[in-house]
Amino acid sequence: MRYHWCFVLIWPVCQAVAAVEVPLTVVRGFPLVRVSVGGGPPHLFLLDTGAASTLVDPALATTAEWIHSGEVEVVTATGKSAAPMVRVDLEMAGVAFGPVDAVRADLAAVRRVDRRIRGILGQNVLQRMNYVLDLDARRLLIEEAGDLEAELSGPRQTVEWIRGRPAIRIQGMRLVLDTGASHIVLFRPGTGVGGTMHTVNGAGGISLQKRGQTRFSDVAVLAGRQPGRVEDGLLPASVLGPIYVNNVLSYVVFIRDLPRVSARE
């Protein structure tokens, strides 16, 4: 009796995960995206994970319909002030976010990054989605089918929410993930090499401190703890590499390898 062996080769099929790919414009480490307000033409917005609210330029009122929804207290480095709130529909790369409560605010300080900026996309919009932020590849991937997470490799860390902003613990400190900051900032007294840090709120009295024994080489340290600050500091996304943010389950993944993505733009 003869036996005939039949070998069947099974090749693994790598299925691409579904996501909406949003191109980023990165200026001095700050991610900018194009957002349409009230069905109008797209404008550049700063994608700011460290901002709890979304802000829009009052000048856009000429091209979009505003619905007044109250007032909010805005706290900046120069003090507090009341700003009107409006309810508008926003759209980014075909993904609709609306209605959104946004603050009508003067964005002169933000335009120091890029004079074309007409708004700030804050957490009241970003929390509505899970996404990958990849500054090196200049793209934002918005998860569509919920399958992006399973294809990622890298350490996972729980997110704590501090006044509507995501924070992670590093060396016992709670640092807010803030794409609106250019350096790591610690709200505590410190000494170091004199210098200034460029943030969306302008330059401040900050020193740069070398931390040769840690993962980060430059740390921007405020001269003292700021009143009212609950977090211990700010951690810009520009120092982390690609990062996956899951707002449904409140955790992040520091990505080692990105999967192949079937993206619609």
C-alpha positions, 0 to 999 in steps of 0.5 A: 500500500502506498501513501500519498502525502498532501501538504497544504500550505496555509499562509496567514492573512494580515487584515488591515484594521479600519480607521479614519486617517486625518493628516496632521500639520506639525509646527514646532512639535504642535499638531494641527488639524483641519476642522470645519465649523458649522458646515463652513470651509476647513480651518487649522485647529490646534489638537490640544489634549491638555485643553478640557474645552474647545475654543473657536475664533470669534471671527468665524462667526461670519462664516458659521451659525452661532448658537449662544449657550452661556458663559464660561470662566477662562483661566490663563497665565494673566488671570481670569475672564468670562468668555461666551459659549457657543454651540456649533457643529464640527467636522474633521476628515468626514467625521462629524462632531456635533453639537459641540459647546465651544468657547469664543476666545481670543487666540492671539497667543495660540497664533504664535505657533501658526498665524493660520490657527482658528481654534483649539480642539479640546477634550470635549471633542477628543473624548468622543473617540479612540485614536492613535496620535503619530506626530512622526508620521504626521497623522491621526488615526480615528478608530472605527470598528474597535479593532485597532487596539488588538493589533497594537504592541506596547506598554499600556498605562491607565489614564486618570482624568484631572479636570477633564484632561488625561494624566498618567503616573510617572515616578509617582507624579501625575502628568497631564498628556498635553500636546499644547506643551513643547517640553515636560513641565513640572509644577515645583521649584527647580534649578537648571540652565536658564532659558524659556519654553515656548507654549501656546500661552507664550513664553514663561519664566522657566528653566531647562534642567538636564536629567541624564539618568531618566528617559527624558533629556530636557525637563522644563521646570516652573519656578514654583507650584502654580496655585490651583494646579492639581496635576504635578506637571505636563507631558507633551506627546512629542516626547512619547512617540506614537500613542494610542488613546482609549477614551472608552476604557481610560488607558493609553498604549505607548506603541512599539509597532503600528499595524497596517491600517485600512484608512479612509481619508 
